[in-house]
Amino acid sequence: MKFHAPVVAKSGFRSRFAGVALALATLATGWSGAASAEPSQDLLTKLNELNKKVEQLSQTINAAQADFDNKMRVLAEADAKQEQDLAALEGAKVRLADYQRGVDKIAAAVYMGGRADAATAILTSASPARLIDRLSVQRVMAVQASGQMQGFRQSIQEIQISEAASAKSAAEARAAADAAASIRAGLQKQQAELKVQLAAVADEAALTAQPSAVLAAMGIVAPMPTVGVNGLVPNARRLMQYIMTTYPGVRSIGGVRADPLPDHPSGRALDIMIGSDMGLGDAINADIQSQAARFGVSYTMWRVAAHFDHVHITVN
């Protein structure tokens, strides 16, 4: 698997920074001479300050996330209410149209059968009793039809008012959710910037300290073997320190050596030997790919021919 560098930020820093801070704290008291101790103490102080800022910002982001989740819940409820009102409005319109068609059919039938006014009823009725019955039926039908039509129209007006209110509520909820999302995004951007600063300080600490001393201070008794360290370019050296302090399970690291390709001879390539631990190789490869911009990674090679026991990394 050959990888060409994307630009992706990494978020899992806390354990590594805690280890580097511990290492520097141990070394700052053990190194001899003010020239060595003071810079390390400055780095330790800076690391601690940045860590505190990241922790505080993380708490703020958690609160912003909870606020965002709550506003999204309100928005979902408002959207559901608006959908219900729209469905009720459409249903009322359908019922009114159906009833109107029924009334129209009755009116057409009456028209085809002759006029339905009182004068016509008087002239065509066979007896006074039938006249009264006929007029009563016509009056009842007219009153019922008029009342029901008026009721349908009143219902539609009420539903329209409710739908307009729910639409307004949904728009306000959506605006609130958008604002919460914007606040959350701004905080996450600040967090990412702080982590970049934290990573830079940790890298500086790793380059300043002696690798074996850093590993010993972190509880790693036997530093991993390295070959061809002299002549590595700065990006490769920074990456090597990161691997050593982050992945103690690595068997060894190879750097400068003779090779037909220019990567190793130029000091721009590292071979991270992992033996048969494929899971460790997968983790390292994914981690370095996600931090390609930070370390200036050009490409990685892993799980391809001749690269099943080590991860090859070439930097700029």
C-alpha positions in Angstrom: 0.0 0.0 0.0 1.7 3.2 -1.2 0.5 6.4 0.2 1.0 10.0 -1.1 0.5 12.6 1.5 -2.9 14.1 2.2 -3.4 17.1 4.5 -5.3 15.7 7.5 -5.1 16.9 11.1 -4.6 14.4 14.0 -6.5 14.6 17.2 -5.0 11.9 19.5 -2.3 13.8 21.2 -2.9 13.6 24.9 -1.1 10.4 25.9 2.0 11.3 23.9 2.2 14.9 25.4 1.8 13.6 28.9 4.7 11.2 28.3 6.9 13.9 26.8 6.0 16.3 29.7 6.9 13.5 32.2 10.2 12.9 30.4 11.1 16.5 30.4 10.2 16.9 34.1 12.5 14.0 34.9 15.3 15.2 32.7 15.1 18.8 33.9 16.1 17.8 37.4 18.8 15.3 36.2 20.7 17.2 33.5 23.7 19.0 34.6 24.3 22.7 33.9 22.0 25.6 33.7 22.3 25.8 29.9 20.7 22.4 29.6 18.1 22.6 32.4 16.6 26.0 31.6 15.4 25.4 28.0 13.9 22.1 29.1 12.0 23.7 32.0 10.7 26.4 29.6 9.5 23.7 27.2 7.9 21.8 30.1 6.1 25.0 31.3 4.9 25.7 27.8 3.6 22.2 27.4 1.7 22.4 30.6 0.2 25.7 29.7 -0.9 24.4 26.3 -2.3 21.2 27.8 -4.4 23.3 30.2 -5.7 25.4 27.4 -6.6 22.3 25.4 -8.4 20.8 28.4 -10.3 23.9 29.1 -11.3 24.3 25.5 -12.4 20.7 25.4 -14.8 21.3 28.2 -16.1 24.4 26.4 -16.6 22.3 23.3 -18.4 19.6 25.2 -20.8 22.3 26.5 -21.2 23.7 23.0 -21.9 20.2 21.7 -24.6 19.6 24.3 -26.2 23.0 23.4 -26.0 22.1 19.7 -27.6 18.6 20.3 -30.4 20.3 22.3 -31.1 22.8 19.5 -31.1 20.0 16.9 -33.7 18.2 19.0 -35.8 21.3 19.2 -35.4 21.7 15.4 -36.5 18.1 14.8 -39.6 18.6 16.9 -40.4 21.9 15.1 -39.9 20.2 11.7 -42.2 17.3 12.8 -44.9 19.8 14.0 -44.7 21.7 10.7 -45.0 18.4 8.7 -48.1 17.4 10.8 -49.7 20.8 10.2 -49.1 20.7 6.5 -50.5 17.2 6.3 -53.6 18.3 8.3 -54.0 21.3 5.9 -53.8 19.1 2.8 -56.3 16.7 4.4 -58.8 19.5 5.1 -58.5 20.8 1.6 -59.2 17.3 0.2 -62.2 16.9 2.4 -63.6 20.3 1.4 -63.1 19.5 -2.3 -64.8 16.2 -1.9 -67.8 17.8 -0.1 -67.9 20.6 -2.7 -68.2 18.0 -5.5 -71.1 16.3 -3.6 -72.9 19.6 -3.2 -72.3 20.4 -6.9 -73.8 17.0 -7.9 -76.9 17.7 -5.8 -77.3 21.2 -7.2 -77.0 19.8 -10.8 -79.6 17.1 -10.1 -82.0 19.7 -8.7 -81.4 21.9 -11.7 -82.0 19.1 -14.1 -85.2 18.2 -12.2 -86.6 21.7 -12.1 -86.3 24.7 -9.9 -86.2 24.2 -6.1 -87.6 27.6 -4.9 -90.7 28.0 -2.8 -92.9 29.2 -5.7 -92.1 26.2 -7.8 -92.8 23.9 -4.8 -96.2 25.5 -4.3 -97.1 25.1 -7.9 -95.9 21.5 -8.3 -97.0 20.0 -4.9 -100.0 17.8 -4.9 -101.1 18.7 -1.4 -100.2 21.2 1.4 -98.7 18.4 3.4 -96.3 17.4 0.6 -95.6 21.1 0.1 -94.5 21.5 3.7 -92.4 18.4 3.6 -90.7 19.4 0.4 -89.9 22.9 1.7 -88.6 21.5 5.0 -86.3 19.1 3.3 -84.9 21.8 1.0 -84.4 24.1 3.9 -82.6 21.5 6.0 -80.4 20.5 3.1 -79.5 24.1 2.4 -78.7 24.9 6.0 -76.6 21.7 6.5 -74.7 22.2 3.3 -74.0 25.9 4.1 -73.0 25.1 7.7 -70.7 22.2 6.7 -69.0 24.2 4.0 -68.4 27.1 6.4 -67.0 24.7 9.0 -64.6 23.3 6.4 -63.4 26.7 5.5 -63.0 27.7 9.1 -60.9 24.6 9.8 -58.7 25.4 6.9 -58.1 28.9 8.1 -57.2 27.7 11.6 -54.9 25.0 10.2 -53.2 27.6 8.0 -52.6 29.9 11.0 -51.1 26.9 12.9 -49.0 25.9 10.0 -47.6 29.4 9.6 -46.7 29.5 13.3 -45.0 26.1 13.1 -43.1 27.2 10.0 -41.9 30.3 11.9 -40.9 28.1 14.9 -39.0 25.7 12.6 -37.2 28.6 10.9 -36.2 30.1 14.3 -35.0 26.6 15.5 -33.0 26.1 12.4 -31.3 29.5 12.8 -30.5 28.7 16.4 -29.0 25.3 15.4 -26.9 27.0 12.7 -25.6 29.5 15.2 -24.7 26.7 17.6 -23.0 24.8 14.9 -21.0 27.9 14.0 -19.9 28.4 17.6 -18.9 24.7 17.8 -16.9 24.9 14.6 -15.1 28.0 15.8 -14.2 26.3 19.1 -13.0 23.2 17.2 -10.8 25.4 15.0 -9.2 26.9 18.1 -8.7 23.4 19.5 -7.0 22.3 16.3 -4.7 25.3 16.3 -3.8 24.7 20.0 -3.0 21.1 19.2 -0.7 22.2 16.3 1.1 24.4 18.8 1.3 21.6 21.3 2.7 19.3 18.6 5.3 21.8 17.7 6.5 22.1 21.3 6.5 18.4 21.8 8.6 18.0 18.6 11.0 20.6 19.9 11.2 18.8 23.2 11.8 15.5 21.5 14.7 17.0 19.4 16.2 18.7 22.4 16.3 15.7 24.7 18.5 12.7 24.3 16.4 9.9 22.8 17.6 7.3 25.3 17.0 9.6 28.2 13.5 10.5 27.0 12.6 6.8 26.6 14.0 5.9 30.0 12.1 8.8 31.6 8.9 7.4 30.0 9.5 4.0 31.5 11.0 2.3 28.4 14.0 0.5 29.8 15.7 -0.5 26.6 15.7 2.1 23.8 15.0 0.6 20.4 17.9 0.1 18.1 18.6 2.6 15.3 20.7 2.3 12.2 21.9 5.1 9.9 20.7 8.0 12.2 23.5 10.4 11.2 22.7 12.2 8.1 18.9 12.2 8.5 17.1 15.4 7.3 15.3 17.3 10.0 11.8 16.0 9.1 13.1 12.4 9.2 14.7 13.0 12.6 11.6 14.6 14.0 9.6 11.6 12.7 12.0 9.1 14.2 11.7 10.8 17.6 7.9 10.7 17.3 8.0 6.9 16.5 10.3 6.2 19.3 8.3 8.0 21.9 4.9 6.9 20.6 5.4 3.2 19.6 7.7 1.4 22.0 6.8 -1.9 20.3 8.8 -1.1 17.2 11.8 -3.5 16.8 14.2 -1.0 15.2 14.4 2.0 12.9 16.7 2.2 9.9 17.7 5.5 8.2 20.6 6.3 5.9 22.0 3.4 3.9 23.2 2.6 0.4 20.3 2.0 -2.0 19.6 2.3 -5.7 16.8 4.7 -5.0 17.7 8.1 -3.5 15.4 8.1 -0.5 17.7 6.3 2.0 21.0 7.7 0.8 19.7 11.2 1.0 18.5 10.8 4.6 14.9 11.3 3.7 13.6 7.8 4.4 13.0 5.6 7.4 12.2 1.9 7.7 10.1 1.2 10.8 10.7 -2.4 11.6 7.7 -4.1 13.2 8.5 -7.8 12.7 5.3 -9.8 12.4 3.1 -7.4 14.3 0.8 -6.3 11.4 -1.5 -4.5 13.7 1.3 -2.2 14.9 2.3 -1.6 11.2 -1.3 -0.7 10.3 -1.5 1.7 13.3 1.8 3.4 12.5 1.0 3.7 8.8 -2.4 5.2 9.4 -1.1 7.6 12.1 1.7 8.9 9.9 -0.6 9.3 6.9 -3.0 11.4 9.1 0.0 13.6 10.1 1.6 13.9 6.7 1.6 17.7 6.7 3.1 17.9 10.2 6.1 15.7 9.3 6.4 16.6 5.7 5.7 13.0 4.5 6.0 12.4 0.8 4.7 8.8 0.8 4.6 5.6 2.8 4.9 2.0 1.7 3.3 -0.8 3.7 1.8 -4.3 2.9 3.4 -4.3 -0.5 6.2 -6.4 -1.9 9.2 -6.5 0.5 7.3 -4.2 2.9 5.4 -6.7 5.2 7.8 -6.5 8.1 8.4 -2.7 8.1 6.7 0.6 7.2 8.7 2.7 4.8 8.3 6.4 5.1 9.9 9.1 2.9 9.8 12.7 3.9 10.4 16.0 2.0 
